[in-house]
Structure formats: structure tokens, C-alpha cells
Amino acid sequence: MAMSSYSMRGVYTVFGCGLILSLVGCDYWPPALQAQIEQMRLETQTLAMEKAQLQGQVLDLSKAKQEVQSQMDELSRMNREKTAMIMSLQKELDVVRAKTLKSMSSKAAQRKTPAKSKANPAPKVLPGKKALSKGVGVR
């Protein structure tokens, strides 16, 4: 039994030392692992900066998009107004053309039906002057 008490003490000792070492932790980091960790930290910082820049660009583009959208809405509204104005002016022009054609056709109809036929009247002879006939000349 003496042997068993030594072996039990050894087991307890090893177990106790393992427990103490596990609670204390290991402060040794291999250099290769430290280099990888530092590289990953740098990459993380770089990616965080890039992310911030991209978010800034997204905000700027969103603002620009809103401005362009508002300009497009304004231009669309103006286009509708101008289209309505053009249609109104076109209708007015059609009415004026119709009135002009109507008045021109009524004036033309009045001109075609003359009241008197105009022919070359005979020259009037004034008293005291002799009328000259054709072919006869005064010498």
C-alpha cells in the first residue's frame, strides 16, 4: 500500500500542477503566430478604413442621386406644362386658321360675282373738239 500512496501522491501532484498551469495560462506566443496576428490586425484596420471611405462614397452618391431625381421630377413637370401649353396654342392656331380660311373664301366668293360688267367705254367727245377717228389723222 505504500506504493499506492506514492503513486496516488504523484497523480495528485501532476493533476494539481496541470490545474495550476491551466489557470495561470500560457504567456508564450510563437513569433510566427504573433506575426500573423499583427498582420490580421493591420488588415482589419485597413478594411475598416476602406469600409468608412466606401460608406462616405455611398452617402455622397445617394445625395447626388436624390438631387438628380429632384431635377428630373422638376423637368418632367415643366415638360408636362410645356406640352399642355403647346397643345393649347396649337388649338388656338387651328381656330385662327379656320377663321382666316372662312373669311378668305367668303371674300373670294364676293369678288367672283361682280355687280356690273366693266367694258372699255367709248371716249366722250368734249364740245368744241373734234373726235379723231382711227386711221384718219389731222394734218
C-alpha angles and dihedrals in degrees: 000000000000089000092051092053090054092048090047091050090050092050091049091047094050091045092047093049091048090051092049092047091049091053094047094048131210118286094185116103118179113241093241091054091047090052091051092049092049091048091051091050090052091048090049091052091046091049091048090054092047090048091053091049092049091049089052090051091048090053091048091049091047090053091048090049091052091049092049090046092052091048090049091050091050092048091048090052091049090047091054091048092049091047090052090048092050091049090050092049090047090054091048090049091051090051092049091048091050091050091047093050091047093051092044092051092049091050091048090051090052092051094052093059104060119190096219132024110236115215128166103276120218114265113260118240114228117217113261095027128091120232115237117226123210117272093014114099130187115240 
